[in-house]
Amino acid sequence: GNYLLDVKEEIGSGGFGLVERVELYNSKMERCPGQFARKSLALDPYIYTSQGVVRADIIKRFEREILYQEKCPHKNIVPIYLHSIDNDNPWYLMDLADKDLSKELKANRLNQAEKIHAFRSVLNGVKCIHDNDLLHRDIKPRNVLKFDKTYKIGDFGLVKNLMQDPNSVVLTQINDPAMGTERYIAPECGGQQYSRQSDIYAIGVLLEDLVVGNEFDSIVEKATNRRPAKRYNTVDEIFTELELIIGEDE
């Protein structure tokens, strides 16, 4: 109630989400410094009931996305500044990214050192997520956002609580058999078997996207083993092997 959001343009959409560039003003109508993006529910017919009301399970998923992203304050996770749930168009506000990692890879802009920096940032962000007993379930270059020289993980839309979550069964039913983006989905996820190792599988595929050559093949091969028990147990184990290859953490 103390801020005004002035929507400037749509900048992206996917799943049930819509992202717009906005300007933020305080109660005195002074523009707040910074560049901001608002994520809200997209106007997709699937999310509405026959009475034209947003489905309760979709709202619950969006609320959970906000709650769990806020639960992970970290330099490599996109922070949420404001949110509004109790209205016909729920939304939350975050920083506007300069670009995402997928666009940088397509443009072939990054040298090897920059790619390793991006990978380390992803590892740091996922470690924070796992330390909070959460799974991201959609780690991929498009969800790694760049702010100046800092990479941050965003889009917690498929996040899962590893602790007993009474909402998990209900919310899972609205999705395809395996959540995420096909290339980054671990084989066991087709049977709804999610664990830290399924996120680690996605991390391995992301590293394969980033690097050229065989210097990091051992990490990729272990992280993406078809058998979860053969993968790394934790993100820390990936850090350890990475440092053996390229030296001490930055």
Secondary structure, 3 states (H helix, E strand, C coil): CCCEEEEEEEEEEECCEEEEEEEEECCCCCECCCCEEEEEECCCHHHECCCCCECHHHHHHHHHHHHHHHCCCCCCECCEEEEECCCCCCEEEEECCCEEHHHHHHHCCCCHHHHHHHHHHHHHHHHHHHHCCEECCCCCHHHEEEECCEEEECCCCCCEECCCCCCHHHHHCCCCCCCCCHHHCCHHHHHCCCCHHHHHHHHHHHHHHHCCCCCCHHHHHHHCCCCHHHCCCCHHHHHHHHHHHHCCCC
